[in-house]
Amino acid sequence: MNTIPVIAIDGPTASGKGSVAHRVAQTLGGWSVLDSGALYRLTALAALRRGIAADDAWALARTAGSLDVHFHNECIFLEGEDATDAIRQEEVGNMASRIAGYPDLRQALLERQRAFRVAPGLVADGRDMGTIVFPDAPLKVFLVAAPEARAQRRHKQLIDKGISANIDDLLQDLRARDARDMQRAVAPLKPAEDARVLDSSFLTLEQTVQAVLKMWKEISAA
């Protein structure tokens, strides 16, 4: 059994998982962070650039298995190029959501994700961190927020980066992605049986981080 602790943070698109994961890891000191969604987005970005169709499951799995990826702080590099902003484009996010259910692609990324589990600990965010990738994680958080709140956050995120966005279109896309993620046959979006559900609709980032740290403190003291 792997004794390196993992805090798994799962939840729907734009629920704030990534920001919370980074802040929790920083507070705990020296913990690694896995943004699993970035791996699917990077696969989608690489596929779009190479002209690979969204229904070519074999080519997508091969692309996922050979991704030249490097994470540094909160920056993500694909083939040596900073792709941090590129993978947040709506076109990339929509394709990532469409291809994320392919079994061969998920298998290609599974061991790559588990390799992030290094001492002193890992904070992993995604859709199936607590159910599939790290089922033995001592703390599993399922982070939720109302679609309207998530659309507002995503809108602000894009506008702050100078990317034009329509909030009604964002809300529609979020609901469509939620439906795809929850209804897919492989690793559907759902809380693990022992997950703690945390609704951040009316919480600030700092309040959400503190709530997760409180849960971890309780588990560590038990």
N, C-alpha and C positions, 0 to 999 in steps of 0.2 A: 504493500500500500504506500502511495506517495504521501510523505508527511509535510511537504511544502504546502502551506495554506493558500487557498484560493477564495476570493470574494467574487462570486458570479453575479453580474448585474444584467438581467434581461429585460426586454420591454419593446414596445412598438417604436416605429420610426419617430424621431424627433421628441422622444420622451426625456432627453437630457442625459442618457446613459454615458456618453463619451466624456462630457464635461465632469460629471460626477465621478466617474472612474479615475480620471486624471487627478482630481483634487483629493480623493480618498487615498490614492497611492502616494501622493506627495506628502500628505499628512502622516501616513504611517512610516514614511522614510525609507527610500530605497526600493520600494516594491515596483515590480514591472507592471506594465499595462498592456492588455491585448484589446485592440479595437477590431473585433472579428468582422464587423460589417465592412471595414476598410478593405479586407482581403477580397470580399465579394465585389465591392465597388472597383477595386483594382483589376479584378478579372474582367468585369464589364468594360472598364475603360480600355484595357488592352484589346479586348474583343472588338470594340467599336473602332479602334485605330487600325486593327488588322482586317476589318471587313468581315468578321465572323458573325454569322447570323445567330439570333437569340435562340433559335430552335436546333442549333447544331451542338447537341449535348456532348458528343465525343470531342470535338475541337475545343469546346469550352473547358472540359475537364483537363485536357492536355495543357491548355493555357494556364489554368489554375495551378497545376502541378509544377510548372516551370517558371512561375513569376519571379522576376528579379526585383525583390522588394527589400527595402531597408527602412526601419523606423528609427527616428532620432528625435528625442523629446516629443513634441507634438506634431512633428513634420513627417510626411510619408513620401518615400521616394520610389519611383517605378523606373527601372532601367537607368538609374542615376539622375533622373529628373524629378524635381519637387512636384509631386502630384497632389499635394494636400488640398488645394482648392479645386483642381480639376475633377476629383472624385466626388465632390459635393454638388456638381451640376445635376439638375433634375433629370436630364437624359440618362446620365450614368446611374443615378439612384433607381430610376424606373427599370432599367435593364437588369440591374443587380437583383431587384426584387423578383423579376420574371425568371431569372436563371437559378436563383438560390435553392429551388426545390429539386434540382437534378441530383440524383443519388451519387453518380460518379464524380461530379464536381465537389460535392460535399465531402466525399471520402478523400479526394485529392487534397483538400484543405485541412482535414481533421488532425493529422499528425503535425502539420505546420503550426496549428493553433496550440496543441498540447506542448509543443517545444518551448512555448513562452513561460511555462511553469518552472521558474528558477527561484532560488533563495534570494531574499528572505520571504517572498510571497508574490502573489499575482492578483491583480484586479482585472477581471475579464468582462467585457461588455459585448452583448450581442442579442441573438434571438433564442439560442439553444445552449448557452453556456452551462446552465444548471441542469438541463435535461439530458443533453447528449455529450458535450465536450468534457465537462468537469462534473459528473454526477456525484462525486464524493466531496465537492466543495463544502466546507463547514458552514459557510453563509451564502445563501442564495436569495437575492433580492429581485423581485419582479416590479420594475418601475413603470408606473402608468401615469397618464395625464389625459384630460379631455382632448379630443381632436382639435377643438377650437384653440385651446391653450398651446398645443403643439404647433399648430399652423402659425400662430402669432410668433412663437419662438423661432421657427424656421424662417419666417419672413424677415424678422429682425437680423438673424444670422446672415442671410443673403444680402440684405440691404447694406449691412455694415461692411460687407466685403465688396460692395460696389456692383452687385449682381441684381439686375431688375427682377422683380417677382410680383405676382398677383396673388393676394392672400386667398381669394376664392378658389383659384386654380390649385394652390398648395393644399388647401383643405380637401378638395376633391381627390388629389393625388394621394394624400395621407390615408384617406378612407379606403381607396382602392388597394393601396399597399397593405393596409391592415387586413383586408379581406383575403388577399393572396397569401399573406404570411400565416394567417390562422387556418386557412382551408387547405394548404398544400399537404400532400400525402406524406412527405418526408420531413421529419423534424418540424412540425407546425409550431407556430408561436403560441406558447402557453406556459403558465407558471409551473415549476416543478412542484411535486406534492408537498415538499417541505420548504417551499419558498415563502418569504415574507413579502406581501404585497405592499408597496409604498406609492401612494397617490401624491404626485408633486404638482398637481394642477394649480394649487394656491400657495406653493412653497417657493422660496427663492433658491438659487443654487446652493448657497451656504447652508440654508436650513435642511435641504435634501442631503447634503454631504454629512452634516452633523447627525442626521437621523440614521444614516448607514453606519457611521462610526460608532454610534451608541449601540446599534445591533451587534457590531463586531466586538465591542467591549463586553457586552453581556455574554456572548458566546465564549470569548477568551477567558472570562472569569469563572465560567461554569465548570 
